Amino acid sequence: MRIISIVAVVAATAMGSGVAVAKEKSDAAGEKKVCRIEMPAVGRIPAKKTCRTKAEWEVITAENQRDAARAVGNASGRN
């Protein structure tokens, strides 16, 4: 049961980020923007395009990984 919970948390986290496509484009300020099409986890909500700098995406990815690790730790009974 514990393994199923861990798998479910990891799958939900991966689906929540739901990145399908990434494209790069240049900004007027000179920083490259990376655009991603994010798919919703459930339902008929349409996908949305989000553009951020590479550094911003790296911060978001690190936060998502930290949150997923924390959720897996909580699911296994650790704090």
ZASEGU-85810 format. One record per residue: residue in three letters; x, y, z of N, C-alpha, C in turn. Coordinates in steps of 0.1 Angstrom, whole numbers, plus 5000, padded with zeros to 4 digits. Layout:
N
ALAXYZXYZXYZ/...
***
This chain:
79
MET500849885000500050005000500950135000/ARG502050125008502950245008503550274995/ILE503950174987504550194974503450254965/ILE502250204966501150264957501050414960/SER501050444973500950594977502050674971/ILE503250624972504450694967504350714952/VAL503950604945503850614930502750714927/ALA501650714934500550804931500950954934/VAL501750984944502251114947503151164936/VAL504151074932505051114921504351134908/ALA503351054905502651064892501851194892/ALA501151224904500351344904501251474903/THR502451464909503351574908503851594893/ALA504151484887504651494873503451544864/MET502251494867501151544858500851684861/GLY501051734874500751874877501651964870/SER502851934868503752014860503452004845/GLY503051894841502451864828503051944816/VAL504351944815504952024804505051934792/ALA504551974781504451904769505451944759/VAL505652074757506552124746507252244752/ALA508552254748509352374752509952434739/LYS509852574738510352644727511152764733/GLU512152804726512852924730512653044720/LYS512553164726512453284718513253394725/SER513653494717514353604723513453714728/ASP513753774739513053884745513654014740/ALA512954124741513454254737514654294746/ALA514654244759515654284768516954194766/GLY516854104757518054024754518053884761/GLU517153864771517153734778516253644769/LYS516753514768515953414760514853364769/LYS513653364763512453304770512253164765/VAL511853084774511552944771510052924773/CYS509352894763507952874764507552734764/ARG506652694774506252564775504752554775/ILE504152454769502752424769502452334780/GLU501652374790501352294801500052234800/MET499952104802498752024801498152014815/PRO496852034816496252024829496251874834/ALA496151854847496251714852494951644849/VAL493751714850492451644848491551734840/GLY490451674836489351754830489551804816/ARG488651894813488651954799489352094798/ILE490052124809490752254809491752254798/PRO491752364789492652364778494152384783/ALA495052344775496452364778496752514777/LYS497752554784498152694784499652714781/LYS500052814775501452844771501952944782/THR503152904787503752994797505253014793/CYS505653144792506953174788507753244800/ARG508953184803509753244813511253224809/THR512153284816513553274813514053134818/LYS515153094813515752964817515952954832/ALA516453064838516753074852515453054860/GLU514353114855513053104862512552964862/TRP512652894850512252754849513052664858/GLU514352694859515252614868514752624882/VAL514452744887513952764900512652684902/ILE511752694893510452624894510652474894/THR511552424886511852274885512452234899/ALA513352314905513952274918512852274928/GLU511952374928510852374938509952254936/ASN509652214924508752104922509451974926/GLN510751954924511451834928511451834944/ARG511751944950511751954965510351914970/ASP509351964964507951934969507651784967/ALA508051734956507751584953508551504963/ALA509851534966510551464976509951474990/ARG509451584993508751605006507551525007/ALA506751524996505451444996505751294997/VAL506851244990507151104991507651075005/GLY508351165011508851145025507651135035/ASN506651225033505451225041504651095039/ALA504551045026503750935023504350805029/SER505650805031506350685037506450695052/GLY505850795058505850805073506950885079/ARG507850945071508851025076508551175075/ASN509151255083508851405083510051475077/
***
